[in-house]
């Protein structure tokens, strides 16, 4: 309930531009991408992801905010390939 309410309060119709499932498959299989830098439990494609609201997203697998997780080098993911969607701005 808390997670859905938090995202609902944004009152948006989409705050990102995302790749297709097929492209995520290529990233995983061909480039060894294993984590998403900006996702939510509602749209993540990988088990490891960073999200905007770690307080309600952590029980669903969020590593925390990308800006905090990778800021001090103490990230639980120290190396590898990561996916980051471009910013999305509604028309």
VOBA-1610 file (N, C-alpha, C; in pm, whole numbers, padded with zeros to 5 digits, always signed):
BEGIN
Unk+00082-00120+00000Unk+00000+00000+00000Unk+00086+00126+00000Unk+00187+00130+00088Unk+00273+00249+00096Unk+00346+00275-00035Unk+00397+00168-00096Unk+00469+00184-00221Unk+00378+00242-00329Unk+00260+00184-00346Unk+00168+00233-00449Unk+00122+00375-00421Unk+00097+00406-00296Unk+00055+00541-00260Unk+00165+00642-00289Unk+00288+00607-00258Unk+00400+00699-00283Unk+00411+00732-00430Unk+00407+00632-00515Unk+00419+00657-00659Unk+00295+00725-00715Unk+00179+00697-00659Unk+00055+00761-00703Unk+00058+00911-00674Unk+00123+00951-00565Unk+00127+01093-00531Unk+00203+01176-00634Unk+00282+01111-00716Unk+00353+01184-00821Unk+00258+01234-00928Unk+00139+01174-00934Unk+00034+01214-01027Unk+00082+01224-01171Unk+00172+01138-01208Unk+00224+01143-01345Unk+00164+01037-01433Unk+00196+01047-01560Unk+00153+00946-01655Unk+00275+00876-01711Unk+00382+00882-01640Unk+00508+00821-01682Unk+00620+00920-01663Unk+00719+00881-01588Unk+00830+00971-01560Unk+00960+00918-01616Unk+00952+00833-01714Unk+01072+00779-01773Unk+01048+00738-01916Unk+01155+00720-01984Unk+01152+00660-02116Unk+01221+00526-02099Unk+01157+00419-02137Unk+01211+00287-02108Unk+01238+00208-02235Unk+01327+00112-02222Unk+01358+00021-02330Unk+01258-00094-02331Unk+01252-00165-02439Unk+01162-00279-02448Unk+01223-00400-02377Unk+01139-00498-02347Unk+01187-00621-02284Unk+01293-00691-02368Unk+01278-00683-02498Unk+01376-00745-02588Unk+01514-00678-02574Unk+01514-00548-02564Unk+01641-00476-02548Unk+01704-00508-02413Unk+01622-00517-02308Unk+01675-00556-02178Unk+01738-00695-02186Unk+01678-00785-02262Unk+01734-00918-02281Unk+01871-00914-02346Unk+01886-00830-02447Unk+02015-00815-02514Unk+02118-00756-02417Unk+02078-00655-02342Unk+02169-00596-02244Unk+02218-00700-02144Unk+02126-00784-02097Unk+02161-00888-02000Unk+02249-00995-02064Unk+02207-01047-02179Unk+02274-01161-02239Unk+02404-01127-02312Unk+02407-01013-02378Unk+02524-00977-02459Unk+02623-00884-02390Unk+02572-00800-02299Unk+02659-00702-02234Unk+02673-00723-02084Unk+02612-00828-02032Unk+02621-00864-01890Unk+02570-00754-01797Unk+02469-00679-01842Unk+02407-00580-01755Unk+02332-00655-01645Unk+02352-00611-01521Unk+02292-00685-01409Unk+02215-00597-01313Unk+02212-00465-01338Unk+02141-00376-01246Unk+02093-00252-01320Unk+01985-00194-01269Unk+01929-00071-01324Unk+01959+00045-01230Unk+01999+00156-01285Unk+02034+00273-01202Unk+01910+00350-01156Unk+01805+00351-01235Unk+01684+00426-01202Unk+01563+00342-01239Unk+01500+00282-01139Unk+01383+00197-01162Unk+01292+00205-01040Unk+01192+00121-01039Unk+01105+00107-00923Unk+01063-00039-00916Unk+01008-00083-00804Unk+00959-00221-00799Unk+00847-00246-00900Unk+00787-00139-00950Unk+00677-00153-01045Unk+00724-00171-01189Unk+00852-00136-01217Unk+00896-00145-01355Unk+01036-00204-01373Unk+01098-00254-01268Unk+01234-00305-01280Unk+01238-00433-01365Unk+01348-00451-01434Unk+01367-00570-01517Unk+01473-00662-01459Unk+01555-00609-01368Unk+01661-00687-01307Unk+01636-00696-01157Unk+01695-00799-01094Unk+01677-00816-00950Unk+01738-00701-00871Unk+01848-00647-00923Unk+01915-00536-00854Unk+01881-00405-00925Unk+01835-00309-00848Unk+01799-00180-00905Unk+01806-00072-00797Unk+01826+00050-00840Unk+01819+00166-00752Unk+01687+00236-00779Unk+01634+00301-00676Unk+01502+00363-00693Unk+01493+00495-00618Unk+01387+00569-00646Unk+01367+00701-00588Unk+01327+00698-00441Unk+01260+00592-00399Unk+01206+00585-00263Unk+01254+00459-00191Unk+01380+00455-00152Unk+01433+00333-00090Unk+01361+00292+00038Unk+01299+00386+00107Unk+01232+00351+00232Unk+01114+00256+00208Unk+01043+00270+00098Unk+00932+00178+00070Unk+00968+00075-00038Unk+01076+00100-00114Unk+01115+00009-00222Unk+01210-00102-00177Unk+01283-00081-00069Unk+01383-00179-00024Unk+01325-00319-00002Unk+01207-00333+00058Unk+01153-00469+00075Unk+01128-00542-00057Unk+01127-00468-00167Unk+01104-00527-00298Unk+01233-00539-00379Unk+01347-00512-00315Unk+01476-00534-00380Unk+01558-00412-00413Unk+01509-00293-00388Unk+01586-00172-00420Unk+01714-00167-00338Unk+01823-00129-00406Unk+01951-00108-00337Unk+01954+00026-00267Unk+01863+00115-00303Unk+01858+00251-00250Unk+01864+00351-00363Unk+01878+00476-00329Unk+01889+00581-00429Unk+02022+00569-00503Unk+02019+00577-00633Unk+02143+00569-00712Unk+02245+00671-00664Unk+02198+00791-00633Unk+02289+00899-00595Unk+02352+00876-00459Unk+02289+00798-00374Unk+02347+00765-00244Unk+02426+00635-00249Unk+02376+00538-00322Unk+02441+00407-00327Unk+02579+00417-00389Unk+02593+00495-00495Unk+02721+00503-00565Unk+02803+00627-00527Unk+02755+00709-00436Unk+02823+00834-00403Unk+02954+00813-00329Unk+02958+00720-00235Unk+03077+00707-00152Unk+03159+00582-00182Unk+03126+00512-00286Unk+03201+00392-00322Unk+03165+00270-00239Unk+03066+00282-00155Unk+03028+00170-00068Unk+02913+00089-00128Unk+02897+00098-00258Unk+02785+00029-00324Unk+02798-00122-00310Unk+02685-00191-00295Unk+02689-00337-00291Unk+02726-00398-00427Unk+02723-00316-00531Unk+02763-00359-00665Unk+02885-00275-00701Unk+03003-00337-00703Unk+03126-00261-00723Unk+03174-00256-00868Unk+03128-00348-00946Unk+03171-00348-01086Unk+03064-00416-01170Unk+03075-00398-01299Unk+02978-00459-01389Unk+02919-00358-01484Unk+02813-00399-01549Unk+02744-00312-01643Unk+02607-00276-01587Unk+02568-00152-01607Unk+02444-00100-01550Unk+02362-00031-01658Unk+02232-00033-01642Unk+02142+00031-01736Unk+02082+00155-01672Unk+02080+00264-01748Unk+02019+00389-01700Unk+01934+00447-01813Unk+01803+00458-01789Unk+01716+00517-01888Unk+01741+00667-01897Unk+01719+00725-02015Unk+01731+00869-02026Unk+01614+00937-01953Unk+01632+01061-01912Unk+01521+01132-01847Unk+01403+01144-01942Unk+01285+01145-01884Unk+01162+01161-01962Unk+01091+01286-01917Unk+01056+01369-02011Unk+00982+01489-01979Unk+00852+01486-02058Unk+00738+01492-01988Unk+00608+01487-02058Unk+00598+01600-02160Unk+00528+01575-02271Unk+00514+01678-02374Unk+00434+01797-02326
//
